[in-house]
Amino acid sequence: MRRHELDTPALILDLDVVEANIAAMAAFFRDRPQKLRPHFKTPKTPEIARRQMEAGAIGITAAKLGEAEVLARAGIGPVLIANQLVGRQKIDRLLALPEHVEIIVAVESLLNVEELEAGAKRTGRRPHVVIEVDTGMHRCGTANPEDTAALAERIAAGPLVYRGIMGYEGHTVLLPDPTDRREKATAALERLSAHVRALRAAGFSPEIVSAGGTGTYDIAGSQPDVTEVQAGSYVFMDGRYRSVRPDLGQPALTLLTTVIARHGDYAVIDAGMKALSNDMGPSAGARLPFTVARLSEEHGTVQTGEADLQPGMKVEVLPSHNDTTINLHSEYYVVRGDEVVDVWPVEGARAYR
């Protein structure tokens, strides 16, 4: 089957581009002390995670426990859950994961530590943890190095296995100006290093210092204290990241749609907000110069520009944000050139628990 023979809307994944993106990022980290632990929240399929591991990744980063469960079922690890798990339900699910897949989870407070310790007592297992620190995003994380060192001391006194720290300079990864991005990311990473110094002084030198994203992979990947980088979007590259890092990778993911109407200077496609996200702005044509200006539930209103879009045409859209678009779908149609060569389930879609 050819790609344009697919029913629409359909996610199309260009495997040649995926492989090139994986190889390029792997090459950057190959001879560095920093290594790559790519984020699963973009591809959401073990098929990609396996390829990243084969190319040299030291593990996979998961955003949620549900994603870690998908990876563990596929036998892929080690997995770092870059998030806090709160409540007995979550802790029991964590400790029910197979022991042969190493799972590390982030903590930021005494509550997290005590709940994990209670789970350890119930099960006899010893969860591995990293301390998340706030490097400027003001989301989760310890506020100052003294708090981080005190939490490490508390962890070391109990049954949990202390592995290190993580931070995320997410407030800088999409800054459009390269100089501004480098300066602000470096400042965030220097805050992370202050926590590393405090831990070393207290006798809790971190084995893991995890940071970075696609927009700052090369900055975090050059920071002496960082041991691993959590870049994820690079594997597919969406419209938003392409606007910031056109030097990094090619778009591997498009959404095939059908034009269902044309009225004057606008057309309508059969992909609305149930198939395409717009949380990072409007998406655009992958090969034709048009913009998806507005989404209804089942309709996308397209500013045609110079594109001669007519009803019945099939056109491909480059999503502005892959992570949230992919989450709406259940399968990828994998292509080489124009030929559909496989269908992969998006097993991590809607794994937000």
KEMI-74837 format. One line per 10 residues: for each residue x, y, z of C-alpha. Coordinates in pm, whole numbers. Layout:
X/Y/Z; ...
//
This chain:
0/0/0; 116/354/-76; 99/622/192; -169/824/13; -392/517/-13; -442/517/365; -773/622/517; -753/951/702; -662/1098/943; -355/875/981
-17/924/1148; 266/854/902; 612/774/1034; 904/791/792; 1142/521/913; 1437/642/707; 1417/982/879; 1369/826/1222; 1681/616/1177; 1882/917/1061
1767/1125/1360; 1853/845/1604; 2195/800/1445; 2276/1173/1453; 2194/1213/1823; 2374/890/1910; 2684/1016/1730; 2687/1335/1938; 2699/1139/2264; 2914/847/2150
3251/978/2271; 3131/1204/2552; 3120/1133/2925; 2756/1246/2912; 2519/984/2771; 2168/982/2625; 1858/861/2809; 1589/958/2554; 1239/1052/2662; 959/809/2578
688/1076/2594; 742/1163/2227; 749/827/2042; 535/631/2289; 623/300/2123; 878/38/2232; 976/-2/1865; 1152/334/1880; 1294/282/2230; 1458/-42/2117
1625/134/1827; 1749/412/2056; 1897/155/2296; 2063/-32/2010; 2220/297/1898; 2383/350/2239; 2126/504/2476; 2192/405/2839; 1822/383/2923; 1486/545/2862
1311/834/3040; 939/803/3111; 709/1091/3201; 454/877/3383; 428/540/3556; 196/422/3277; 475/475/3025; 718/283/3247; 468/-4/3256; 461/-9/2875
840/-19/2861; 867/-285/3132; 617/-510/2951; 841/-481/2646; 1147/-569/2856; 1311/-232/2793; 1516/-62/3062; 1661/83/3272; 1383/339/3299; 1393/672/3481
1047/802/3572; 1113/1175/3569; 816/1247/3791; 688/1198/4144; 453/911/4228; 212/1006/4503; -32/773/4682; -39/404/4766; -199/305/4435; 94/447/4239
356/304/4477; 205/-44/4461; 197/-32/4081; 559/79/4076; 665/-206/4300; 465/-457/4096; 684/-392/3790; 913/-682/3699; 1235/-681/3898; 1453/-756/3595
1380/-407/3454; 1553/-140/3659; 1319/146/3747; 1433/473/3902; 1178/728/4022; 1211/1097/4109; 1141/1232/4458; 1132/1590/4580; 993/1574/4932; 976/1379/5254
626/1264/5154; 765/1090/4845; 1037/922/5049; 805/803/5324; 548/662/5080; 820/473/4892; 963/346/5221; 620/218/5321; 599/39/4984; 942/-111/5043
825/-242/5380; 514/-399/5223; 700/-569/4941; 1059/-619/5053; 1180/-433/4743; 1416/-135/4745; 1305/139/4505; 1581/339/4335; 1539/716/4347; 1684/1042/4219
1609/1377/4377; 1452/1629/4143; 1578/1983/4185; 1421/2304/4057; 1664/2471/3819; 1428/2751/3719; 1119/2591/3571; 932/2625/3902; 741/2304/3870; 862/2021/4096
1198/1996/4269; 1390/2095/4579; 1446/2467/4607; 1801/2490/4734; 2114/2274/4766; 2081/2242/5143; 1735/2087/5105; 1869/1845/4845; 2156/1733/5068; 1922/1689/5364
1684/1478/5156; 1972/1263/5030; 2080/1202/5390; 1724/1101/5480; 1705/863/5183; 2038/701/5266; 1917/626/5621; 1633/404/5494; 1564/121/5249; 1560/331/4932
1856/328/4694; 1984/682/4636; 2116/724/4279; 2157/1099/4228; 1964/1402/4103; 1783/1539/3802; 1682/1883/3681; 1512/2010/3367; 1580/2346/3208; 1249/2321/3024
1192/2696/3043; 1484/2741/2801; 1452/2459/2548; 1226/2651/2307; 1384/2995/2334; 1424/3107/1971; 1746/3307/2005; 2047/3071/2027; 2251/3305/2245; 1963/3366/2485
1891/2993/2497; 2253/2907/2573; 2289/3173/2842; 1967/3080/3023; 2019/2705/2990; 2375/2740/3119; 2250/2939/3417; 1998/2664/3495; 2263/2395/3464; 2493/2592/3693
2215/2587/3952; 2207/2210/3909; 2582/2201/3967; 2537/2389/4295; 2322/2097/4416; 2589/1853/4298; 2853/2038/4500; 2634/2034/4811; 2575/1662/4776; 2945/1590/4734
3028/1800/5040; 2772/1607/5243; 2912/1270/5130; 2636/1189/4881; 2810/1231/4548; 2548/1159/4278; 2600/870/4038; 2330/1016/3811; 2299/1384/3719; 2020/1393/3462
1912/1703/3267; 1845/1843/2923; 1593/1832/2643; 1605/1842/2265; 1647/2219/2254; 1941/2212/2496; 2087/1866/2434; 2423/2006/2327; 2440/2254/2617; 2350/1998/2884
2560/1743/2697; 2866/1964/2748; 2808/2046/3116; 3081/1873/3322; 2854/1766/3611; 2580/1622/3386; 2598/1245/3329; 2293/1199/3104; 2054/1396/2884; 1680/1334/2849
1621/1461/2492; 1310/1313/2331; 1157/1526/2055; 1466/1495/1833; 1357/1148/1721; 1059/1284/1520; 1104/1666/1524; 781/1866/1513; 703/2208/1373; 768/2395/1698
1111/2241/1752; 1200/2286/1386; 1140/2660/1429; 1393/2667/1714; 1648/2401/1610; 1638/2377/1228; 1990/2239/1256; 1872/1930/1438; 1706/1640/1257; 1429/1627/999
1055/1583/1054; 974/1211/1061; 606/1235/1156; 319/1376/953; -57/1352/970; -222/1243/646; -556/1420/599; -819/1461/330; -943/1796/202; -1321/1783/236
-1417/2136/127; -1282/2453/-34; -1438/2797/4; -1252/3097/-132; -919/3139/45; -974/2859/296; -1014/2483/283; -1128/2226/536; -950/1901/622; -1090/1598/804
-857/1634/1105; -975/1837/1401; -869/1853/1762; -942/1481/1806; -656/1406/1565; -425/1709/1585; -316/1925/1878; -258/2300/1868; -118/2362/2216; 204/2494/2059
39/2695/1785; -97/2618/1439; 36/2327/1237; 145/2365/876; 160/2174/553; 444/1923/540; 505/1974/168; 254/2238/60; 251/2598/191; -64/2608/404
-145/2671/771; -403/2491/985; -549/2806/1130; -832/2666/1341; -942/2330/1481; -1294/2216/1559; -1361/1868/1694; -1354/1697/1353; -1256/1979/1115; -937/2172/1048
-975/2509/879; -679/2573/651; -546/2904/520; -452/2787/174; -203/3058/80; -53/2953/-251; -155/2588/-212; -424/2479/-457; -617/2256/-216; -926/2093/-364
-1182/1851/-217; -1066/1491/-237; -695/1573/-219; -488/1402/48; -233/1630/212; 16/1586/494; 35/1813/796; 347/1867/1008; 215/1884/1368; 333/2180/1571
364/1947/1873; 414/1577/1821; 382/1462/2183; 21/1573/2224; -81/1483/1868; 57/1129/1897; -133/1087/2224; -458/1107/2024; -374/809/1801; -349/431/1838
-113/340/1554; 165/463/1329; 168/379/961; 538/323/903; 673/409/559; 993/389/361; 955/632/77; 590/608/-26; 548/243/68; 372/147/392
595/-123/540; 444/-173/887; 186/-62/1140; 306/-1/1497; 74/38/1794; 124/356/1994; 129/162/2320; 216/463/2535; -70/679/2408; -295/796/2691
-66/625/2947; -103/931/3167; -174/753/3496
//
